[in-house]
Amino acid sequence: MKGVILAAGIGSRLRPITNNKPKCLTNVFGKPILEHQLNALLDAGIREVVVVTGYMSEKVERFLGTFKNLHKLNVTIIRNTAYESTNNMYSLYLATKELYGHSFVLLNGDVVFEPEVAKILIQNHCEDLIAVDRSVFFDESMKVRVNDKGFISDISKQIPKEESYGTSIDFYKFSQVTGKIFLDFVKHIIEKEGNLKDWTEVAMQRLFREEKLKMKPLDISGMKWIEIDNVEDLLLAYKIFPRIDVRKKKAFFFHCGTIHKGDTLLPGAKEAVRKLLNEGKLVYFISSNSSKCKRDYLDKLLQLGIEASEDQLILCNMGVPDHPQMAGTSELCILMIEKVIKRNELSVNEVVFIGNSLHRDLPFAKNLGADFILVLSGEVKVEDLDSEGEIPGIVVKDIGEIFEVY
């Protein structure tokens, strides 16, 4: 069985990220989408992959040349030089020679899923499947209808909720026989009808409605996946795939910039603090504002409606008797937090630091040895998450959203 990834598109809704790279190289959790996909296919037993490129093809080729597991895969690259005037059906058409006569799985270069999804699809005894999620309904996603025999009878974005069996995650499995039927029809649409601008699902839909393509849905409800179409999807990915389990944390250290901005309380802050306290969690507030003493800062929090006491405040400008020279430094903040952790007989794995800066707070959390939640209450934008290296465990717009992954 082969894998084919259609990755020719521009990804205009992901700008400015895609100003300098193709959509499939957008970083999710510090790695390109394409790398997540290749590793998932590899783990599921696929050893031959066809990647159809288009927009900024040379960057995809450069990435594939450095892909650390390349020695385990036979990768064929096909360029769709007409990517601006065609759609993904045409990209698949260009791969016909590599796929014809083989069983294969087909996916677009913008979907991220947990590796188990690929395993259960590829290793399932049924040879012709579409992975669908019955637990969700998205207007912008492809949905499927199923007939009384259990076969898919239609695929379309326009299928209403009451008639939808499930939402397709755009991950398809074809046997040799069904693959030939599908590829022959794609060729007919491209060469005979001259239609170069449709999705692959248009060919599927016509075959389903004419009962010439027999495929069944594979329900992956409860498993994690997301299609990355825009920057909001990129943010949502950090909620769907949290890299830390907030429920296991016993102490939460909030940088003041995630609670308030000046004299303005930030959305979700009061509710989040109250919920954590009600659940018996330890909550601390960190500030390095040199104009504040504990009493002044406590008064400010109380006026904003935040439940707090002086014991919960860590003011890094104050210094400590045995380290006066460290006042106002991150080293002092770490020292003060470590004392709190020790006093409460916690391990650093039981605490989480919540900040709003990638440049200041993420390295701080790393030096502390704690997990990090990024709140987009500062200057960080969603597109800044398209980076390699150290990344937050969770990213939220406001701290109230941590309970969406709690």
Secondary structure as GFF3:
##gff-version 3
##sequence-region A 1 406
A	DSSP	beta_strand	2	7	.	.	.	ID=ss1
A	DSSP	three_ten_helix	12	14	.	.	.	ID=ss2
A	DSSP	three_ten_helix	17	19	.	.	.	ID=ss3
A	DSSP	three_ten_helix	23	25	.	.	.	ID=ss4
A	DSSP	beta_strand	27	28	.	.	.	ID=ss5
A	DSSP	beta_strand	31	32	.	.	.	ID=ss6
A	DSSP	alpha_helix	33	43	.	.	.	ID=ss7
A	DSSP	beta_strand	48	53	.	.	.	ID=ss8
A	DSSP	alpha_helix	57	66	.	.	.	ID=ss9
A	DSSP	three_ten_helix	70	72	.	.	.	ID=ss10
A	DSSP	beta_strand	74	79	.	.	.	ID=ss11
A	DSSP	alpha_helix	88	94	.	.	.	ID=ss12
A	DSSP	alpha_helix	96	99	.	.	.	ID=ss13
A	DSSP	beta_strand	104	108	.	.	.	ID=ss14
A	DSSP	beta_strand	111	113	.	.	.	ID=ss15
A	DSSP	alpha_helix	115	122	.	.	.	ID=ss16
A	DSSP	beta_strand	129	133	.	.	.	ID=ss17
A	DSSP	beta_strand	143	146	.	.	.	ID=ss18
A	DSSP	beta_strand	152	156	.	.	.	ID=ss19
A	DSSP	three_ten_helix	161	163	.	.	.	ID=ss20
A	DSSP	beta_strand	166	174	.	.	.	ID=ss21
A	DSSP	alpha_helix	176	187	.	.	.	ID=ss22
A	DSSP	pi_helix	188	192	.	.	.	ID=ss23
A	DSSP	alpha_helix	200	209	.	.	.	ID=ss24
A	DSSP	beta_strand	216	219	.	.	.	ID=ss25
A	DSSP	beta_strand	225	227	.	.	.	ID=ss26
A	DSSP	alpha_helix	231	240	.	.	.	ID=ss27
A	DSSP	three_ten_helix	246	248	.	.	.	ID=ss28
A	DSSP	beta_strand	251	255	.	.	.	ID=ss29
A	DSSP	three_ten_helix	256	258	.	.	.	ID=ss30
A	DSSP	beta_strand	260	261	.	.	.	ID=ss31
A	DSSP	beta_strand	264	265	.	.	.	ID=ss32
A	DSSP	alpha_helix	269	278	.	.	.	ID=ss33
A	DSSP	beta_strand	282	287	.	.	.	ID=ss34
A	DSSP	alpha_helix	294	303	.	.	.	ID=ss35
A	DSSP	three_ten_helix	310	312	.	.	.	ID=ss36
A	DSSP	beta_strand	313	315	.	.	.	ID=ss37
A	DSSP	three_ten_helix	324	326	.	.	.	ID=ss38
A	DSSP	alpha_helix	330	343	.	.	.	ID=ss39
A	DSSP	three_ten_helix	348	350	.	.	.	ID=ss40
A	DSSP	beta_strand	351	355	.	.	.	ID=ss41
A	DSSP	alpha_helix	361	368	.	.	.	ID=ss42
A	DSSP	beta_strand	371	375	.	.	.	ID=ss43
A	DSSP	three_ten_helix	382	385	.	.	.	ID=ss44
A	DSSP	beta_strand	394	396	.	.	.	ID=ss45
A	DSSP	three_ten_helix	399	404	.	.	.	ID=ss46
###
